[in-house]
């Protein structure tokens, strides 16, 4: 069987094509943006590690007329001229984590590289003036309008969101540079800008009113990332190789990849999109690992979340919001929802056209488990090792069909959690107590999901949990300061078990009661499909 070479260590289009590495062809969409829609200023927001830089490098090669790199790709059937344009490509992520003065020096270094080609006007002193002069010189020398590509335009400012003085200084420096794009439209063929946050959020494109946001257009939902269709067709041989090495069926391979890396939706009717960094690494390594958080995501996220109650980051899994609630500026937001959505930690799960509301969820197991394991030590003041011990004990019991054993392990875990993680004022409020325990159960069962197929419906609404093993399905309803009878009644009244009745598994319904006085599980009752009690314990 052919051994595929994956671009897990590069985002350079030229290198990928010349070295024969796996490439998912998006060139027909590139052609459409430029030549069919005839957009001149395009903005695309996507999470980090989502292929934005590769897309930028592909645009660069296209406008530089590197026809040989596109042999065999879709654009070869569309493009007939292959003209060459002067291209200015700025990767702004190189300016992140720098002071304003350092960022300015780095930007000037980028400009010098192009000035070595087109020359420099000695009277142009600021980065913006030098950029303007470069555009003019390139047009004069080549006879063609210029192309500008700004990758990760917001990276220099994102780490300064909560440093008002430094943030404003950085904005002023960037605004002076980016303003050139507004002023020099007559000299520009095409402008492509990427970032994590929407352009309005950094207040540096306020005057660029002709910038076309395609971030939430259905037709461009798969412009970055790998779609379900692409995985099922173009990359099918790769998945076959993956399944063969792991000695699993092709269907099992697709199910595991989908469960861990799929689930991103960027518009109302978006295609299913996989995180490319994680998916390609999994195919390359022939494993299921959680790659996205290994590359520093959690450190940056926690830095931002320090400005909000940490618990809310998990509570927003399943939140229903209007469009403006996740499109507002991060620095002005009262909740972390904009940050979580635009950073890729939450994604659009569904859209209600009548109410014009979006339901946001963690996209997949990789993100959910990464969020839980990363935030658990901060929220519950317990180590990840403690969580792993809980998972082992619960999973061991569930595999043996021993639900009481799993709940006993959970009860022991809860007993060891420090009580000072919720304030006396919060504890006095019943809703806060309920929210705390729902969060705790959510984290426990989310960790379990790495071994057992677990569905935690919502922390905000009902706290029902569905656990699937080879032989059993357990449907749990959790109540705080309530009765197990009411919990079981809710399972029946809401029909939680109905979706699982046809698949042949043994279905057990379980009501679990948590007492805020005892600060733990005090009662559970498990019943079979006929409603007969199979286990009950009260403490």
SVG drawing of the C-alpha trace seen along z (x, -y; Angstrom):
<svg xmlns="http://www.w3.org/2000/svg" viewBox="-44 -63 62 70">
<polyline fill="none" stroke="black" stroke-width="0.4" points="0.0,0.0 1.2,-3.5 2.8,-5.5 1.5,-9.0 3.6,-12.0 1.7,-14.6 2.5,-18.3 2.6,-18.3 5.7,-20.4 5.1,-23.1 2.5,-25.5 4.5,-26.4 2.5,-25.6 5.5,-25.4 7.3,-22.9 4.1,-20.7 3.7,-20.6 7.3,-20.0 7.8,-17.3 4.6,-15.5 3.0,-15.8 -0.8,-15.4 -2.6,-18.5 -6.4,-19.0 -7.2,-21.1 -9.0,-24.4 -7.8,-26.2 -11.2,-26.3 -12.5,-28.3 -9.5,-30.7 -10.3,-31.2 -13.9,-31.8 -13.1,-34.6 -10.8,-36.4 -12.3,-35.9 -15.9,-35.0 -17.0,-37.1 -14.3,-39.6 -13.8,-40.6 -10.9,-42.9 -10.7,-43.0 -11.4,-39.7 -11.3,-38.9 -11.4,-35.4 -11.5,-34.6 -10.6,-31.1 -9.2,-29.6 -5.4,-29.1 -3.9,-26.0 -6.6,-25.9 -4.7,-26.3 -4.9,-30.1 -1.1,-30.4 -1.2,-27.6 -4.1,-29.4 -2.1,-32.7 0.9,-30.9 -1.3,-29.4 -2.7,-32.8 0.9,-34.1 2.0,-31.4 -1.1,-31.9 -0.6,-35.7 3.1,-35.2 2.2,-33.0 3.9,-29.8 1.8,-27.7 4.0,-24.6 3.0,-24.3 -0.7,-24.0 -0.3,-21.1 -3.1,-18.6 -5.1,-21.0 -8.6,-22.3 -7.5,-25.8 -5.7,-24.5 -9.0,-24.0 -10.1,-27.5 -7.2,-29.9 -6.0,-30.6 -3.8,-33.7 -1.5,-33.0 -0.4,-36.6 2.3,-37.6 1.7,-40.4 3.9,-41.9 2.9,-40.4 3.5,-41.8 3.0,-39.0 3.2,-39.9 2.9,-37.2 1.9,-39.3 2.2,-36.5 5.9,-37.4 4.9,-40.5 3.0,-38.9 4.4,-38.9 6.4,-42.0 6.3,-45.5 5.1,-48.2 8.6,-49.4 9.9,-45.9 6.9,-45.1 7.6,-48.3 11.2,-47.3 10.2,-43.8 7.6,-45.3 10.3,-47.6 12.5,-44.6 9.8,-43.0 9.5,-46.1 13.3,-46.2 13.0,-42.8 10.7,-44.2 12.6,-47.5 15.7,-45.5 13.6,-44.5 11.7,-47.7 13.9,-50.3 13.1,-52.8 12.0,-56.4 14.3,-58.1 11.6,-60.6 9.3,-57.8 9.9,-57.3 6.9,-55.5 6.0,-51.9 2.8,-53.1 4.6,-55.6 7.2,-53.0 4.5,-50.5 2.7,-53.1 6.0,-53.9 6.6,-50.2 3.1,-49.7 3.7,-52.7 7.2,-51.5 6.1,-48.0 3.3,-49.2 5.6,-51.5 8.3,-48.9 6.0,-45.9 3.1,-47.7 0.7,-45.6 -1.4,-46.4 -0.1,-44.8 -1.5,-42.0 -1.3,-42.3 -1.6,-39.4 -1.9,-40.0 -1.8,-36.7 -2.9,-36.8 -3.4,-40.6 -4.6,-40.6 -1.8,-38.6 0.3,-41.6 -2.7,-43.0 -4.4,-39.9 -2.0,-39.5 -2.5,-43.1 -6.3,-43.0 -6.2,-43.9 -3.3,-46.3 -5.2,-49.4 -2.2,-51.7 -0.1,-49.2 -3.1,-48.0 -3.9,-51.6 -0.3,-52.2 -0.2,-49.0 -3.4,-49.8 -2.1,-53.2 1.0,-51.7 -1.0,-49.0 -3.7,-51.5 -1.1,-53.7 0.2,-50.7 -3.1,-49.2 -4.6,-52.6 -2.5,-52.3 -4.9,-49.6 -7.8,-52.1 -5.9,-54.9 -4.1,-53.0 -7.0,-51.0 -6.2,-52.2 -2.9,-50.4 -4.2,-47.2 -5.3,-44.1 -6.3,-42.0 -6.1,-42.1 -6.5,-39.0 -6.5,-39.3 -6.8,-36.5 -7.1,-36.5 -8.7,-34.8 -10.9,-37.7 -13.3,-39.7 -11.7,-42.8 -14.1,-45.1 -12.8,-43.9 -9.4,-45.4 -10.7,-48.8 -7.9,-49.1 -9.9,-48.6 -12.6,-51.1 -12.2,-53.0 -11.8,-50.0 -15.5,-49.8 -15.2,-47.7 -13.6,-44.7 -15.6,-41.7 -16.1,-39.3 -16.5,-35.8 -16.0,-34.1 -19.7,-33.2 -20.6,-32.5 -21.8,-29.0 -20.0,-28.7 -16.6,-29.4 -17.2,-27.3 -14.7,-24.8 -12.1,-27.2 -9.8,-26.3 -9.8,-23.0 -10.8,-19.6 -14.5,-18.9 -16.3,-15.6 -16.7,-15.3 -12.9,-15.8 -12.1,-13.2 -14.6,-10.7 -13.3,-11.2 -9.9,-12.8 -8.4,-11.5 -10.1,-8.1 -6.9,-6.2 -5.2,-8.0 -8.0,-6.8 -7.7,-3.3 -4.0,-3.3 -4.7,-4.6 -7.3,-1.9 -5.0,0.8 -2.1,-0.2 -4.4,-0.4 -6.1,2.9 -9.6,1.4 -12.3,1.3 -12.7,-1.7 -16.0,-2.6 -14.3,-2.5 -11.5,-4.8 -13.9,-7.3 -15.9,-7.3 -12.9,-7.9 -11.6,-10.7 -15.0,-12.3 -15.5,-12.0 -12.2,-13.6 -11.5,-16.2 -14.8,-17.1 -17.6,-19.3 -16.5,-22.8 -19.3,-24.9 -18.7,-28.5 -22.0,-29.5 -25.7,-28.8 -25.5,-25.9 -21.9,-25.2 -20.2,-22.0 -18.8,-19.7 -15.1,-20.8 -12.3,-18.9 -9.4,-20.7 -6.6,-20.1 -3.7,-20.3 -5.1,-17.6 -6.5,-15.4 -3.3,-15.4 -1.2,-14.7 -3.4,-11.8 -3.2,-10.3 0.5,-10.8 1.1,-9.2 -1.5,-6.5 -3.0,-7.4 -5.7,-9.3 -4.2,-12.0 -5.2,-15.5 -2.8,-17.7 -4.4,-21.1 -3.8,-21.8 -0.3,-20.4 0.8,-23.5 0.2,-26.1 -3.5,-26.8 -4.4,-26.4 -1.8,-28.8 -3.1,-31.6 -6.7,-30.8 -6.2,-30.8 -4.5,-34.1 -7.6,-35.6 -10.1,-33.7 -8.5,-35.1 -10.6,-38.1 -13.8,-36.1 -14.9,-33.4 -13.1,-30.3 -16.1,-28.1 -18.1,-30.0 -15.8,-28.7 -17.3,-25.2 -20.8,-26.4 -21.1,-27.9 -21.2,-24.5 -24.7,-24.6 -25.4,-28.3 -28.0,-29.9 -27.0,-33.4 -27.7,-36.0 -25.1,-36.8 -24.0,-40.0 -23.2,-38.1 -20.3,-36.3 -19.3,-39.1 -18.7,-41.8 -15.1,-43.0 -13.4,-40.7 -12.1,-43.6 -15.7,-44.9 -17.4,-41.6 -19.1,-40.9 -18.6,-37.1 -15.9,-35.1 -18.3,-33.8 -16.7,-35.9 -13.2,-34.7 -14.3,-31.1 -16.1,-31.1 -13.5,-33.0 -10.7,-31.0 -12.4,-27.7 -13.3,-26.4 -17.0,-26.8 -18.6,-26.4 -22.0,-26.8 -24.1,-23.6 -27.4,-24.8 -29.3,-27.9 -32.9,-28.8 -34.1,-31.1 -37.3,-32.0 -35.6,-33.3 -32.4,-34.1 -30.3,-32.4 -27.3,-30.2 -26.5,-27.2 -22.8,-26.9 -21.1,-23.7 -17.6,-22.4 -16.9,-21.0 -15.5,-17.6 -13.9,-15.4 -10.4,-16.9 -11.6,-20.4 -14.0,-19.3 -11.5,-17.0 -8.7,-19.6 -10.8,-22.3 -11.8,-20.1 -8.3,-18.7 -6.8,-22.2 -9.3,-24.0 -9.9,-21.3 -6.8,-22.0 -7.8,-25.7 -11.5,-25.2 -11.6,-22.2 -8.1,-22.6 -7.4,-19.0 -4.6,-17.6 -5.1,-16.1 -3.7,-12.8 -6.7,-12.8 -9.0,-13.1 -7.2,-10.2 -7.7,-8.1 -11.4,-8.9 -11.7,-8.0 -10.0,-4.6 -12.2,-3.7 -15.4,-4.7 -14.6,-3.1 -13.5,0.1 -16.9,0.4 -18.9,-0.6 -17.2,2.0 -18.3,4.6 -21.9,3.3 -21.4,2.0 -23.1,-1.4 -23.2,-1.6 -19.4,-1.1 -18.9,-4.0 -21.2,-6.3 -19.3,-5.2 -16.1,-6.3 -17.6,-9.6 -18.9,-10.1 -15.4,-9.5 -14.0,-12.0 -16.5,-14.6 -15.8,-14.1 -12.2,-15.2 -12.9,-18.5 -12.1,-21.6 -15.2,-23.5 -13.6,-26.9 -13.8,-26.9 -17.3,-28.3 -17.8,-31.3 -20.2,-31.6 -22.2,-34.1 -22.4,-31.8 -23.3,-28.8 -26.2,-30.8 -27.7,-31.0 -29.5,-27.8 -28.9,-28.4 -25.1,-28.9 -25.0,-25.6 -26.8,-23.8 -24.5,-25.3 -21.4,-24.2 -22.5,-20.6 -23.6,-20.5 -20.2,-21.8 -18.5,-19.2 -20.5,-16.3 -19.9,-17.7 -16.2,-17.7 -16.2,-14.1 -18.2,-12.6 -16.3,-14.6 -13.1,-13.1 -14.7,-9.7 -15.5,-10.3 -11.9,-9.5 -12.6,-5.8 -16.4,-5.4 -18.8,-7.0 -20.4,-9.7 -22.8,-12.4 -23.2,-15.3 -26.2,-17.2 -25.8,-20.6 -24.5,-22.3 -26.9,-25.2 -30.1,-23.2 -30.8,-19.6 -27.8,-17.7 -28.6,-14.4 -25.7,-12.1 -25.8,-9.1 -23.0,-6.5 -22.6,-3.8 -20.5,-0.7 -20.4,2.5 -23.5,4.0 -25.1,1.2 -26.6,-2.2 -27.0,-4.3 -29.2,-7.4 -28.6,-9.5 -30.6,-12.6 -28.9,-14.6 -30.8,-16.7 -29.5,-19.0 -31.6,-19.2 -34.4,-17.3 -35.5,-13.7 -34.5,-10.7 -38.2,-10.2 -38.3,-13.6 -35.1,-12.8 -36.5,-9.5 -39.8,-11.2 -37.9,-13.7 -36.2,-11.0 -39.5,-9.5 -41.4,-12.7 -38.7,-14.0 -38.2,-10.7 -34.4,-10.6 -34.2,-6.8 -36.3,-6.7 -33.3,-7.3 -31.5,-4.3 -34.3,-1.7 -33.8,-0.3 -30.0,0.5 -30.3,3.6 -28.3,2.4 -29.6,3.0 -30.9,-0.4 -30.8,-1.5 -32.3,-4.8 -30.8,-6.3 -31.8,-9.2 -29.0,-10.8 -29.7,-13.2 -27.0,-15.5 -27.5,-17.3 -25.9,-20.7 -26.0,-20.2 -24.1,-16.9 -22.1,-18.3 -22.2,-15.0 -24.4,-12.4 -26.8,-11.1 -29.2,-9.0 -29.4,-7.1 -31.9,-4.8 -31.5,-2.7 -34.4,-1.2 -34.6,1.0 -36.7,0.4 -39.8,1.8 -39.3,-0.6 -38.3,2.0 -35.6,1.0 -32.3,2.8 -30.2,0.8 -30.8,-1.9 -28.5,-3.4 -29.1,-6.1 -26.5,-7.7"/>
</svg>
